[in-house]
Amino acid sequence: MQKKRIILVLIAIFLVLAGIGGTKKVVEMRQAAQKERQIAFLKAHEKELVDFIKKYSSQEETVEFDWETVEAGKGMAFTKPTLIVKFNISDSSEKNIMIKAMSLE
């Protein structure tokens, strides 16, 4: 009787630990998929982003986005979540390269 109880308890513990491990994997997969969706959204609106950046620029520049830096921004309480992406701006002479971050709502 005692051995059966110990075996059942060990099986229950194993199942709980397996469930926790599986849950962590699912969360990681969801986060990766969410980042891919965010990057796809930004790439689909890349022209609009470039036009917005150039609208506030004083000279003709080239804009290149670093898609690996996309992350969800954490704002203050009661604010909309934002996406943040770094980008490079270079002028026509290629002398000045600036790295900036853009926050998108």
WOLINCOR-V419136 format. One line per field, one symbol per residue. phi: phi as a letter, one per 30 degrees, with the letter a starting at -180 (. if undefined). psi: psi as a letter, one per 40 degrees, with the letter a starting at -180 (. if undefined). A space follows every 50 residues. Layout:
phi = ???
psi = ???
//
This chain:
phi = .ddddddddddddeddddddddddddddddddddddddddddddcddddd dddddcccbdbccbccddcdaddccddicddbcbbdbcbbdddidcbccb ccccc
psi = ddddddddddddddddddddddddddddddddddddddddddddfddddd dddddeieihihhhigeeehihihaiifiiiihhhiihhiideedhhihi ihhh.
//
